[in-house]
């Protein structure tokens, strides 16, 4: 599909990659990894054709369609959400317009017979191609994708300019998933997703047939979705078969080899330098000295990966707090007529490490701000426990740093007399070394600003940290450092995040926020994910029936007589019949309608393929319109049949 041949690219006089080769084949699902600034986003743009390489060629399969999601700066205007999403169906739209033109032309009584025959053939081919593209169920697929990415039915008619930046990125992502591209290039696709839409996207990409090339710092996501890993390291490409975890095993082995090679190389260099120094002024050794000097100049130094530098940070030991850190009692919060929480009760105990999860817009950030004391209540109480000291990290706190200060000056603002050498040591833990600390905040990247803001938090010696999306701008290595520090933190934590791999070793409770309610699960993120069915809710009667069925299944057959077994089997059959009777009748009715419509569809196909149909323009138009309507009706009934069949399967599983 894509063949990169001897590609080179440099930026600011420095090569990102040089003379690299790589092939992307149909069905490949590739994770693209490498240090920040190694050229991952640039490679996506080269493949898409947005930038040209300095050297080399890109061979793209003829007529290949490529979908590209950039990391940021995507906006949509002038259309409703649904119309904007449907605009991604470019092939279908083109074919439908062509179909309209041909149908209109066929109503002309004066066209020659041979042209009419040709147009009829073209129309048949168009109908066949539209059927291949599943055009008559395309709109329902569009709605399904929008819903999966977190949009509500009420959003479909809203203008796209009404949506914020994060939702704009979701619109862009939906269009890429809707359009029928052979390859998808996704640059940090999970940055603006909540845990519900993340799980949906994982399932979608796992089951899609497209080739994928993904840049993401969400380890859980890429482990679930990808089966190959491409690394950019030292201006070269390294390809691994397997997901990100498999790649890490390869990488660990390679890094050990690099360390050993560096030790041997340094030893060789030192020996050569000693020889040169010893015999530099001896005429009899002049040739050997010159030879070794030339040899030294030709040596290519072994480079170690940046993340081989073992860095760890520790939060200062927090002061002891009371048993309860913070409590919300009958809390109410509204923005105008929009009620977020009503009579909400919530408690954080000493040692709690809680993840806030739930769909975007459910109030996770609002609740974090209420807990931090920076968002006023409309009712209820916020009670701070004995000796609780709170530090709060907001999603946008990095942007609130003073751009005119340098890094060390920013730290000194909060340092309260801490010596500069201690601040330097702390900043070193966050990967700021030497003259780095004199950089102005204004020139830092998003990830660097986030690290400065996190370093400032350590100065407060808090025993309750409230963190809202702390990993959004962090790369793998920075995220790993923070994850280990929080896992070892002896105070209490509240973290708003959808990054499952990051949360996994840290938290001991999960709080699901949905529709103004909060439900706490006494377990980590994996426990929460295993209980998703409970979170979605289940009718009480159905729950009782399932429990009853489970009890019946769990009775050991060997402890029952043959008569008792037959009685239980008969009861189960009766329960199954009662539970499935109505839905089986509905399925039968839908199947009859589908059968009738498919028969009528074939009749119309024959009529529309007959040139005599177009002698009468009204008849031709009427039959073409009926054909289109039948296609739409069929798509609707097939969708209903699929839903009912799945529902029947779920019911039957209980028996």
Secondary structure, 3 states (H helix, E strand, C coil): CEEEEEEEEEECCEEEEEEEEEEECCCCEEEEEECCCCCHHHHHHHHHCCCCCCEEEEEECCCCCEEEECCCCCCCCCCEHHHHHHCCCHHHHHHHHHHHHHHHHHCCCCCCHHHHHHHHHHHHHHHHHHHHCCHHHHHHHHHHHHHHCCCCHHHHHCEHHHCCHHHHHHHHHHHHHHCCCCEEEEECCCCCCCHHHHHHHHHHHHHCCCEEEEECCCHHHHHHHCCEEEEEECCEEEEEECCHHHHHHHHHHHHHHHHHHHHHHHHHHHHHHHHHHHHCCCHHHHHHHHHHHHHHHHCCCCCCCHHHCCCCCCCCCCCCCCCEEEEEEEEEEEECCEEEEEEEEEEEECCCEEEEECCCCCCHHHHHHHHHCCCCCCEEEEEECCCCCEEEECCCHHHHCCCCCEHHHHHHHCCCCCCHHHHHHHHHHCCCCHHHHHCEHHHCCHHHHHHHHHHHHHHHCCCEEEEECCCCCCCHHHHHHHHHHHHCCCCEEEEECCCHHHHHCCCCEEEEEECCEEEEECCCHHHHHHCHHHHHCCCHHHHHHHHHHHHHHHCCHHHCCHHHHHHHHHHHHHHHHHHHHHHHHHHHHHHHHHHHHHHHHHHHHHHHCCHHHHHCHHHHHHHHHHHHHHHHHHHHHHHHHHHHHHHHHHHHHCC
